[in-house]
Amino acid sequence: MKITVIASTYNAEEWLEKVLHGYRFQTWRDFELIVADDGSRASTREMVERLAADYPVPLRHVWHEDAGYRRQEILNRAILDASHDYILFTDGDCIPRRDFVGVHAALAEPGRFLSGGYCKLSMKASKAITLDDIRDGRCFQLDWLRALDRVGFSPALKLGAGARTGPLLDAITTTRATFNNCNSSAWKQDLLAINGYDERMKYGGPDRELGERLENHGVRGKQIRHRAVCVHLDHARGYKTSESLQRNLAIRAQTRARRITWTPYGIDKTG
């Protein structure tokens, strides 16, 4: 099984470098990595191209100019550019554990999308993590992270889950299997069947809305939050506005009420 990993980013080279370092050491190697860049400065492209020169898997940079928050547009472009039939979505601030891609590959199945989460870290811990810590796996060890700063209950549960407890926790969790940009995967044919992301939507739920259209299309979510582990590096969210949140909630409500599967504001805008 071959996978395309799409990692979104915007002007966050320090965090992105750590994330790309994490994908360098994946146990599952049959994947390509696309950095979906929502208009970052030239230094981001330069860093990705420098790393791509000796990266263990194909690494590409897909970019459009900065015209405000347009992450859904660049994600749709990355979906079209994906070389493989299965796509794993993540963010440029989420460092993957060594088995991250492998878990998605092992649990993928027709008619399903996979729903993961992240282990949120403080800014102090985020800054402290080095490339060596990522290579050696220390940044996924609960005791090591707790020595840096406090770790919340939910991240601790994910990081502490093992091969036996992870599936059990995923089976009994009350958290719905939603589509989350930080850690979800789906078949490319299913994403194209619903026309990708709704590009009207800004920050605050466009990934959930895509998942709701997948469900309306008959693709059900599968919970893997305690098995596919990544740590989330802290950052500000200056692009978060009450207006965008309210607009997105209205679009999602319509998607659910009308059981919409196709958005005319997605990849194909001709029909």
Secondary structure as the mmCIF struct_conf table of DSSP 4:
data_model
#
loop_
_struct_conf.conf_type_id
_struct_conf.id
_struct_conf.beg_label_comp_id
_struct_conf.beg_label_asym_id
_struct_conf.beg_label_seq_id
_struct_conf.end_label_comp_id
_struct_conf.end_label_asym_id
_struct_conf.end_label_seq_id
STRN STRN1 ILE A 3 THR A 9
BEND BEND1 TYR A 10 ASN A 11
HELX_RH_AL_P HELX_RH_AL_P1 GLU A 13 ARG A 24
TURN_TY1_P TURN_TY1_P1 PHE A 25 PHE A 25
BEND BEND2 THR A 27 THR A 27
STRN STRN2 PHE A 31 ASP A 37
BEND BEND3 ASP A 38 GLY A 39
HELX_RH_AL_P HELX_RH_AL_P2 ALA A 42 ALA A 52
TURN_TY1_P TURN_TY1_P2 ALA A 53 ASP A 54
BEND BEND4 PRO A 56 VAL A 57
STRN STRN3 LEU A 59 TRP A 63
BEND BEND5 ALA A 67 TYR A 69
HELX_RH_AL_P HELX_RH_AL_P3 ARG A 71 ASP A 81
BEND BEND6 HIS A 84 ASP A 85
STRN STRN4 TYR A 86 ASP A 91
TURN_TY1_P TURN_TY1_P3 GLY A 92 ASP A 93
STRN STRN5 CYS A 94 PRO A 96
HELX_LH_PP_P HELX_LH_PP_P1 ARG A 97 ARG A 97
TURN_TY1_P TURN_TY1_P4 ARG A 98 ASP A 99
HELX_RH_AL_P HELX_RH_AL_P4 PHE A 100 LEU A 107
TURN_TY1_P TURN_TY1_P5 PRO A 110 GLY A 111
STRN STRN6 ARG A 112 SER A 115
STRN STRN7 CYS A 119 LYS A 120
HELX_RH_AL_P HELX_RH_AL_P5 MET A 123 ALA A 128
HELX_RH_AL_P HELX_RH_AL_P6 LEU A 131 ARG A 135
TURN_TY1_P TURN_TY1_P6 ASP A 136 GLY A 137
HELX_RH_3T_P HELX_RH_3T_P1 ARG A 138 PHE A 140
HELX_RH_AL_P HELX_RH_AL_P7 LEU A 142 LEU A 148
BEND BEND7 ASP A 149 ASP A 149
HELX_RH_AL_P HELX_RH_AL_P8 PHE A 153 GLY A 160
TURN_TY1_P TURN_TY1_P7 ALA A 163 ARG A 164
HELX_RH_AL_P HELX_RH_AL_P9 THR A 165 ILE A 172
BEND BEND8 THR A 175 THR A 175
TURN_TY1_P TURN_TY1_P8 ASN A 181 CYS A 182
STRN STRN8 ASN A 183 TRP A 187
HELX_RH_AL_P HELX_RH_AL_P10 LYS A 188 ALA A 193
TURN_TY1_P TURN_TY1_P9 ILE A 194 ASN A 195
BEND BEND9 GLY A 196 TYR A 197
TURN_TY1_P TURN_TY1_P10 GLU A 199 ARG A 200
BEND BEND10 TYR A 203 GLY A 205
HELX_RH_AL_P HELX_RH_AL_P11 PRO A 206 ASN A 216
TURN_TY1_P TURN_TY1_P11 HIS A 217 GLY A 218
STRN STRN9 ARG A 220 GLN A 223
TURN_TY1_P TURN_TY1_P12 ARG A 225 ARG A 227
BEND BEND11 ALA A 228 ALA A 228
STRN STRN10 CYS A 230 HIS A 232
HELX_LH_PP_P HELX_LH_PP_P2 LEU A 233 ASP A 234
TURN_TY1_P TURN_TY1_P13 GLY A 238 TYR A 239
HELX_RH_AL_P HELX_RH_AL_P12 SER A 242 ALA A 257
TURN_TY1_P TURN_TY1_P14 ARG A 258 ARG A 259
TURN_TY1_P TURN_TY1_P15 PRO A 264 TYR A 265
BEND BEND12 GLY A 266 ILE A 267
#
